[in-house]
Amino acid sequence: MMKITEENFIDQDPAVLLQPGSYEQVEDMILSIDAAQTPDYSRQYAVMLESKLGAVANSMPKDVFKRYLRLFKVLRLHGLLEVSDAEKEKFFRDGILDTLRLDFVNARYWVEFCFRAFYASPDIIEQYRKIFLSGLENNIELLGQAELRLPGQERTVPPTLKNWLFDYNSATADAVLRKNRGRLEQGKYLTSSPRVQTLSLEDRKVLLRVLELYDWLRFSELKYDFSFPGQPQPQEQILEGQQVLIPQELANLINNLRGFGAKPKAAPPPPPARTPAGPDGTVGAGGLPPAPAPRASAGGRITFAPVPKPQPVKPVDGVASFTRAEQKTRQERMLQDQKQALAEIAKIEPVAKPTGFSAAVLSKMSLSQAIANADQDTLSQVGKIRVGRELPPPAPPQTVSPRMSAPPPPAPPKQVSPRPPAPPPSALSPKPTVTPSRIEPAKPPVPRIVNLEGNISIKTPSVPGPKEVVDLSKRPVLKVASMRRPEELAKLQVEDVAQGNFNEWLQLLKDRMVELAREFSLPLKNVTAHFYRSPLFALYGAMAVAVMNDTTSPDQAAAYEKIVKNYQQAQKAYLTREQFLALGWLKKELSTMESTSK
């Protein structure tokens, strides 16, 4: 039989619930869903479980069906925020008691989850308080077997939760008037009431949980503040007097633009000044006619004088239109500019001859860049060629190790001069004697990996020998900083925990989840839901459940040490006490951030 998990539950056949061991697997699945703390996610699984239970209800034993029904109500409690107000009240009227019978369910947390979602709206919180109290005070679920005889009544009544709360309020009426009731009154009622003594030990434990939830709902202030220390709180202010939504200046401006207001009269533009015409009736060298002057008629309209006929335009040749004095002035100005430019050029110092780059500079650039930026003297030293100079006499033969050099640049053409007379034979240097040697066939070059930037040899990685065994079954460690998608959070294991400071690793993990929510524009709860499905968080939940179920240890610290020893003996991964507490801190931080984020 395939194990029932969150991933495959939707594809499971309803008949799988009839098989032995299925209830424990569904309970473990609901523990994982509870750790996700996502109301809409829990409600989806409540709908799926309801449909599967309805398909096999007639074939399932009543006691098993009753146990599955409690798990269904736990999922309804988780999704309380996503349902209507009427359904909230109905759940408190006929479903809350079964969830309080399970030790791993924290009903107050999920009720407070609804309050914290609207921490900035006290009116909504008060409305929810009334809905929950109304459903609780009219609850029809039975607690106990014997009927109750309430004080002041002759007839017995069923042991419903409504009648138990009525009896509790009657026994602690003075505390109700003080609007302050807590553990003292609860313990006194459980130990002194004769009707409570008829209950079993398990039912009395459940009744205590009911009274704690009821008193918290009824008398707690339910005020939440998630602001930072020193952060100013927004205050509501009531402005006195009549408030004008739109200022009068803005209203006048809008009306003027729309044409409804009085338009200001614009002053008539002043008449342009007339420019005196030249001797030929034109203005300037362009020969343009003067602009006509406007004149006002008796009707207030502006009219213009008739435009005169255009005058013939004289041709302009560019230079001939200037006078001789103007031409002389322009020539003197050009000569002066040329002299000034030559003087500025003379002030420029000659550029110093560049030298080759140093080793520090070469380490920052490639080999091709270093060759391109080196001067000709440097290249000639490498290639033993003098560019633009007389060749020296050949040096005696010597053994030179082969090295990489750039091809010499082409020599510039030189003027052919008459050759001087040849010196006598005695003045000539003796020619070197070349001894023939055996020519060996060239060997193929050995490949070598070279870093051209630093000219540093890189060693080829050695291949593990046959005795070294590489375990391919282990995946590489998943680093938090390298996560690119929220789905990768579901793969976190204990082996991925960074060695060293576990708290710093958790802080990095929390920051990365916030960044992923911002990058993918998702609510934070949708990102953290993947982390809650991871094997790392599943181990945290499993060890927490094991501590709660341990009844033989004197305290939780001893129970945790016992569980750690069991994990060590089984050679399984486990969380140290410090890691367990740190994960609890992270869970609390994420819950606070999820309830405040939109």
C-alpha positions in Angstrom: 0.0 0.0 0.0 1.3 3.4 -0.9 1.8 5.7 2.0 -0.7 8.6 2.3 0.9 12.0 2.0 -0.1 15.5 1.1 1.2 15.1 -2.4 -0.8 11.9 -3.3 -3.8 12.3 -1.1 -5.9 13.8 -3.9 -5.2 10.8 -6.1 -5.9 8.1 -3.4 -8.9 5.9 -3.7 -11.5 6.4 -0.9 -11.2 2.7 -0.1 -7.7 3.2 1.2 -9.2 4.7 4.3 -10.6 1.3 5.2 -7.2 -0.3 5.3 -5.4 -0.7 8.7 -2.8 1.9 9.4 -4.4 4.5 7.2 -5.7 6.6 10.1 -2.2 7.1 11.5 -1.0 8.2 8.0 -3.8 10.7 7.6 -3.1 12.0 11.1 0.6 12.5 10.2 -0.6 14.3 7.0 -2.8 16.7 9.1 0.2 17.4 11.4 2.1 18.5 8.3 -0.8 20.6 7.1 -1.0 22.2 10.6 2.6 23.1 10.4 2.0 25.0 7.1 -0.4 27.3 8.9 -2.3 28.2 5.7 -6.1 28.4 6.1 -7.0 28.1 2.5 -4.6 25.1 2.1 -6.2 23.4 5.1 -9.7 24.0 3.7 -8.8 22.3 0.4 -7.8 19.1 2.3 -11.0 19.3 4.4 -13.1 19.2 1.2 -11.1 16.3 -0.1 -11.3 14.3 3.2 -15.1 15.0 3.4 -15.7 13.6 -0.1 -13.6 10.4 0.6 -15.3 9.8 3.9 -18.7 10.2 2.3 -17.9 7.5 -0.3 -16.9 4.9 2.3 -19.1 5.9 5.3 -21.4 2.9 5.0 -18.5 0.5 4.9 -16.5 1.9 7.7 -17.0 0.9 11.4 -18.6 3.6 13.5 -15.7 4.0 15.9 -13.2 4.5 13.0 -15.5 6.8 11.3 -15.8 8.9 14.5 -12.0 9.2 14.7 -11.8 10.3 11.0 -14.6 12.8 11.7 -12.4 14.4 14.4 -9.6 14.9 11.9 -12.0 16.5 9.5 -13.1 19.0 12.2 -9.4 19.8 12.8 -9.1 20.8 9.2 -12.2 22.9 9.5 -10.6 24.7 12.5 -7.5 25.4 10.5 -9.5 27.0 7.7 -11.8 29.0 10.0 -10.5 32.3 8.6 -11.7 31.4 5.0 -15.3 30.7 5.8 -18.3 33.0 6.4 -19.4 34.3 9.8 -22.4 32.0 9.8 -20.2 29.0 9.2 -17.8 30.2 12.0 -20.7 30.3 14.5 -21.9 26.9 13.3 -18.5 25.3 13.9 -18.4 26.6 17.4 -21.9 25.3 18.0 -21.4 21.7 16.8 -17.7 21.0 16.1 -15.2 22.7 18.5 -15.4 20.1 21.3 -14.1 17.2 19.2 -10.9 19.2 18.3 -10.2 19.9 22.0 -10.1 16.1 22.6 -6.9 15.8 20.5 -3.7 16.6 22.3 -1.8 17.9 19.2 -4.4 20.6 18.4 -4.1 24.1 19.7 -7.6 25.5 19.2 -6.8 28.9 20.8 -3.9 29.5 18.3 -6.2 29.1 15.3 -8.9 31.3 16.9 -6.4 34.0 17.6 -5.1 33.6 14.0 -8.4 35.1 12.9 -8.0 38.0 15.4 -4.4 38.8 14.4 -5.4 38.9 10.7 -7.5 42.0 11.5 -5.3 43.5 14.3 -5.7 47.0 12.8 -9.6 46.8 12.9 -10.8 46.4 16.5 -14.4 46.5 15.3 -13.9 43.3 13.3 -12.2 41.6 16.2 -15.1 42.4 18.5 -17.5 41.1 15.9 -15.6 37.8 15.7 -15.5 37.6 19.5 -19.3 37.8 19.6 -19.7 35.2 16.9 -17.4 32.7 18.7 -18.9 33.3 22.1 -22.5 32.9 20.7 -21.6 29.6 19.1 -19.8 28.3 22.2 -22.6 29.3 24.6 -25.1 27.4 22.4 -22.9 24.3 21.8 -24.9 21.1 21.5 -22.0 18.6 21.7 -22.1 16.2 24.7 -19.5 16.0 27.4 -20.0 13.1 29.7 -22.7 10.4 30.1 -24.9 11.4 33.0 -27.4 14.2 32.7 -27.0 17.4 34.7 -29.2 18.8 37.4 -28.5 22.5 37.3 -29.0 24.7 40.4 -32.5 26.2 40.5 -33.9 23.7 38.1 -36.0 20.6 38.9 -35.5 18.7 35.6 -32.3 17.2 34.4 -30.7 18.4 31.2 -28.4 16.8 28.7 -24.6 17.3 29.4 -24.1 19.6 26.5 -21.4 22.2 26.4 -24.0 24.9 26.7 -25.3 23.5 30.0 -21.7 23.1 31.4 -21.0 26.7 30.6 -24.2 27.8 32.3 -23.3 25.8 35.4 -19.8 27.3 35.3 -21.1 30.9 35.1 -23.5 30.2 38.0 -20.8 28.9 40.2 -18.4 31.9 39.5 -21.0 34.7 39.3 -18.8 37.0 41.4 -15.9 36.7 39.0 -18.2 37.4 36.1 -19.2 40.7 37.7 -15.5 41.6 38.2 -14.9 40.8 34.5 -11.9 38.8 35.6 -11.8 35.1 35.7 -8.8 32.7 35.3 -7.1 29.6 36.6 -8.1 30.1 40.2 -11.9 30.0 39.4 -11.4 27.2 36.9 -9.6 25.0 39.3 -12.1 25.8 42.1 -15.0 24.8 39.9 -13.4 21.5 38.7 -12.6 20.4 42.2 -15.7 21.6 44.1 -18.6 21.1 41.7 -20.4 17.8 42.3 -21.5 17.6 38.7 -17.8 17.7 37.5 -17.0 14.7 39.8 -19.2 12.5 37.6 -16.9 13.0 34.6 -14.0 10.8 33.8 -10.4 12.0 34.0 -10.2 12.5 30.2 -13.5 14.5 30.1 -12.4 16.7 33.0 -9.2 17.5 31.0 -11.3 18.4 28.0 -13.7 20.5 30.2 -10.7 22.5 31.5 -9.6 23.3 27.9 -13.1 24.5 27.2 -13.2 26.8 30.2 -9.8 28.2 29.3 -10.9 29.0 25.8 -14.2 30.4 27.0 -12.6 32.8 29.6 -10.0 33.9 27.2 -12.6 34.8 24.6 -14.8 36.5 27.1 -12.4 38.6 29.2 -9.2 39.1 27.1 -8.6 42.5 25.6 -7.6 41.0 22.2 -5.3 43.9 21.3 -2.4 43.3 19.0 0.5 45.6 18.2 3.1 44.5 15.5 4.9 47.8 15.2 8.5 48.2 15.9 9.8 49.7 19.2 9.5 53.5 19.1 7.4 53.5 15.9 4.7 56.2 16.1 1.1 55.0 16.0 -1.3 56.6 13.6 -3.9 58.6 15.5 -7.4 59.4 14.3 -8.3 63.1 14.4 -11.7 64.7 14.2 -11.5 68.1 12.4 -13.8 70.8 13.6 -15.9 73.1 11.4 -17.0 72.7 7.8 -14.4 70.9 5.6 -14.0 71.9 2.0 -13.1 69.0 -0.1 -12.1 71.1 -3.2 -10.4 74.5 -2.5 -12.0 77.5 -4.1 -8.8 78.4 -6.0 -8.8 74.9 -7.6 -12.5 75.1 -8.4 -12.0 78.5 -10.1 -9.1 77.2 -12.2 -11.1 74.1 -13.3 -14.1 76.3 -14.2 -12.0 78.7 -16.2 -10.4 75.8 -18.1 -13.9 74.4 -18.9 -15.2 77.8 -20.0 -17.7 78.3 -17.1 -15.9 81.1 -15.3 -15.2 84.7 -16.3 -12.2 84.8 -18.6 -9.7 87.6 -17.9 -9.5 90.2 -20.7 -6.2 90.1 -22.5 -4.6 93.4 -23.2 -4.1 94.2 -26.9 -0.5 93.6 -28.0 1.5 96.8 -28.6 2.1 97.8 -32.2 5.5 96.7 -33.5 8.0 99.5 -34.1 8.6 100.4 -37.7 12.1 100.0 -39.0 13.3 102.8 -41.3 13.8 101.6 -44.8 17.0 102.0 -46.7 17.6 104.2 -49.7 16.3 101.5 -52.0 13.1 100.8 -49.9 14.5 97.6 -48.3 15.7 96.7 -44.8 19.3 95.5 -44.5 21.1 93.5 -47.1 18.3 90.9 -47.5 16.0 93.4 -49.2 12.9 92.5 -47.0 10.0 95.0 -47.1 9.1 96.6 -43.8 6.2 95.1 -41.8 2.9 97.1 -42.1 1.8 98.9 -39.0 -1.6 97.9 -37.6 -4.3 100.4 -37.2 -7.6 100.4 -35.2 -10.9 101.1 -36.9 -14.0 102.6 -35.3 -15.5 99.1 -34.6 -12.6 98.1 -32.3 -11.2 95.6 -34.8 -7.6 95.7 -35.8 -6.9 96.1 -39.5 -3.7 96.3 -41.5 -2.5 98.8 -44.1 -2.3 97.5 -47.6 0.9 95.6 -48.3 3.1 97.5 -50.9 4.3 95.7 -54.0 7.5 93.7 -53.6 10.7 95.5 -54.6 13.3 93.9 -56.9 16.0 92.1 -54.9 19.6 92.8 -55.9 21.9 89.7 -56.3 24.4 89.0 -53.5 27.7 87.2 -54.3 28.8 86.6 -50.7 32.1 88.6 -50.7 31.3 91.4 -53.1 28.5 92.6 -50.9 31.0 93.6 -48.2 33.0 96.8 -48.4 36.8 96.9 -48.6 37.2 97.9 -45.0 35.1 94.9 -43.9 37.1 92.6 -46.1 40.4 93.9 -44.6 39.1 93.5 -41.1 38.1 89.9 -41.8 41.5 89.0 -43.2 43.3 90.5 -40.3 41.1 88.5 -37.9 41.8 85.3 -39.7 45.6 85.9 -39.6 45.4 86.6 -35.9 43.5 83.4 -35.3 46.1 81.4 -37.2 49.0 82.9 -35.2 47.2 82.2 -31.9 46.6 78.5 -33.0 50.3 78.1 -33.9 51.4 79.5 -30.6 49.1 77.1 -28.7 50.6 74.2 -30.7 54.1 75.2 -29.9 53.3 75.1 -26.2 52.4 71.3 -26.4 55.2 69.2 -25.0 56.4 66.2 -27.0 55.0 62.9 -26.0 57.4 60.7 -24.1 58.3 57.4 -25.7 56.1 54.7 -24.1 57.7 51.8 -22.4 56.5 48.3 -21.9 54.0 47.4 -19.2 55.1 46.1 -15.8 54.2 42.7 -14.5 51.5 44.2 -12.3 49.8 45.7 -15.3 50.2 42.5 -17.4 48.4 40.5 -14.7 45.3 42.6 -15.3 45.0 42.2 -19.0 45.3 39.5 -21.6 48.4 38.6 -23.5 47.1 40.1 -26.8 46.4 43.4 -25.1 49.9 43.5 -23.6 51.5 42.9 -27.0 49.3 45.5 -28.7 50.2 48.2 -26.1 53.9 47.5 -26.0 56.3 49.7 -28.0 58.4 48.7 -31.0 61.6 48.4 -29.0 60.1 45.8 -26.7 58.9 43.8 -29.7 62.3 44.0 -31.4 64.0 42.7 -28.2 61.7 39.7 -28.1 62.1 38.9 -31.8 65.8 39.9 -32.1 65.0 42.4 -34.9 65.9 46.1 -35.0 63.2 48.0 -36.8 64.4 51.0 -38.8 68.1 50.5 -37.9 71.2 48.9 -39.3 71.4 45.2 -38.6 74.3 44.2 -36.2 76.8 41.5 -37.2 75.4 38.0 -36.6 76.1 36.6 -33.1 77.8 33.2 -32.6 75.4 30.3 -32.6 73.9 29.6 -29.2 71.1 27.4 -27.9 67.9 29.4 -27.4 64.8 27.8 -25.9 61.8 28.2 -28.2 59.4 30.8 -27.0 56.3 32.5 -28.2 56.9 35.8 -30.0 54.8 38.2 -32.1 55.6 38.4 -35.8 57.8 41.4 -36.5 56.1 44.4 -38.1 57.1 45.1 -41.7 60.2 47.3 -42.0 59.5 50.8 -43.5 61.1 51.4 -47.0 64.6 53.0 -46.9 66.4 55.1 -49.3 69.1 53.2 -51.3 72.5 54.8 -50.7 75.7 53.9 -52.6 77.4 51.0 -51.0 80.9 51.8 -49.5 83.9 49.9 -50.8 84.3 46.4 -49.4 86.9 45.9 -46.6 89.8 43.6 -47.2 89.2 39.9 -46.5 91.2 39.9 -43.4 88.9 42.5 -41.8 85.9 40.2 -42.2 84.8 38.1 -39.2 85.2 34.4 -39.7 82.1 32.6 -40.6 80.7 30.2 -38.0 81.2 26.6 -38.8 77.9 24.7 -39.0 78.2 21.0 -38.0 75.4 18.8 -39.5 73.4 17.0 -36.9 70.9 14.2 -37.0 67.3 15.5 -37.5 64.9 13.8 -35.1 61.3 13.5 -36.0 59.2 16.1 -34.2 57.2 14.9 -31.3 53.6 16.0 -30.9 53.3 18.8 -28.3 52.0 17.9 -24.9 48.8 19.7 -24.2 49.1 22.1 -21.4 46.5 24.3 -19.8 47.9 27.8 -19.4 46.2 30.9 -18.0 47.1 33.6 -20.5 46.3 36.4 -18.1 48.8 35.5 -15.4 50.8 32.9 -17.3 50.2 30.5 -14.5 50.0 26.8 -15.2 46.8 25.1 -14.0 47.2 21.5 -12.8 45.0 19.0 -14.4 42.7 17.4 -11.8 43.7 14.0 -10.9 41.3 11.1 -11.5 40.5 9.0 -8.4 42.1 5.7 -8.3 40.2 2.4 -8.4 40.3 2.2 -4.6 38.4 5.5 -4.1 34.6 5.0 -4.1 32.4 8.0 -4.9 29.0 7.8 -3.3 26.6 9.0 -6.1 23.5 8.4 -3.9 24.1 11.5 -1.9 23.0 14.7 -3.5 25.1 17.9 -3.0 24.3 20.2 -0.1 21.5 22.6 -0.9 22.6 26.1 -0.2 20.0 28.7 0.8 21.7 31.5 -1.1 21.5 29.5 -4.4 17.7 28.9 -4.2 15.9 30.4 -7.2 12.3 29.1 -6.7 10.1 28.7 -3.6 9.7 24.9 -4.5 13.3 24.3 -3.6 12.5 25.0 0.1 10.6 21.7 0.3 13.9 19.8 -0.3 15.7 21.1 2.8 17.1 18.3 5.0 19.2 18.1 8.1 22.3 17.5 6.0 21.7 21.0 4.4 22.1 22.8 7.6 25.2 24.9 7.5 28.0 23.9 9.9 28.7 26.5 12.5 26.1 29.0 13.8 22.7 27.5 13.3 20.9 30.7 14.2 22.7 32.7 11.5 21.7 30.0 9.0 18.1 30.2 10.0 18.2 34.0 9.7 19.6 33.6 6.2 16.8 31.2 5.4 14.1 33.6 6.7 15.6 36.5 4.6 15.7 34.2 1.5 12.0 33.3 1.9 11.1 37.0 2.1 13.1 37.7 -1.0 11.4 34.8 -2.9 8.0 36.1 -1.9 9.0 39.6 -3.2 10.6 38.3 -6.5 7.6 36.1 -7.4 4.9 38.6 -6.1 3.5 35.9 -3.8 2.1 36.1 -0.3 4.6 35.1 2.3 2.5 32.2 3.5 2.6 30.6 0.0 6.4 30.6 0.2 6.7 29.3 3.7 4.2 26.5 2.9 7.0 24.9 0.9 9.4 25.1 3.8 6.8 23.5 6.1 6.7 20.5 3.7 10.4 20.0 3.8 12.0 16.9 5.6 13.8 19.3 7.9 10.6 20.8 9.3 8.9 17.4 9.2 11.6 16.1 11.6 11.0 19.1 13.8 7.3 18.3 14.0 7.9 14.6 14.5 10.3 15.3 17.5 7.8 17.8 18.9 5.0 15.2 18.8 7.3 12.6 20.3 8.0 14.9 23.3 4.3 15.6 23.9 3.5 11.9 23.7 6.2 10.9 26.2 4.5 10.2 29.6 7.3 8.5 31.4 9.9 11.3 31.6 9.8 13.8 34.5 9.9 16.8 32.3 10.3 17.9 28.6 14.1 18.3 28.8 14.5 14.7 29.9 12.0 13.5 27.3 13.9 15.3 24.6 17.2 13.7 25.7 15.5 10.3 25.6 14.2 10.9 22.1 17.6 12.1 20.9 19.2 8.8 22.2 16.5 6.8 20.3 17.4 8.6 17.1 21.1 8.0 17.7 20.6 4.3 18.3 18.5 4.1 15.1 21.3 6.0 13.2 18.8 8.6 12.0 19.2 12.3 11.6 18.0 14.3 14.5 18.0 17.9 15.8 19.9 19.0 18.8 18.1 20.8 21.6 19.5 24.2 20.4 18.5 23.5 16.8 15.0 22.5 17.9 14.6 25.7 19.9 15.9 27.8 17.0 13.4 26.2 14.6 10.7 27.0 17.0 11.8 30.6 17.0 11.8 30.7 13.2 8.3 29.2 13.2 7.1 31.9 15.5 8.7 34.7 13.4 7.2 33.4 10.2 3.8 33.1 11.7 3.9 36.8 12.9 5.2 37.9 9.5 2.5 35.9 7.6 -0.3 37.4 9.7 0.9 40.9 9.1 1.8 40.7 5.4 -0.8 41.2 2.7 
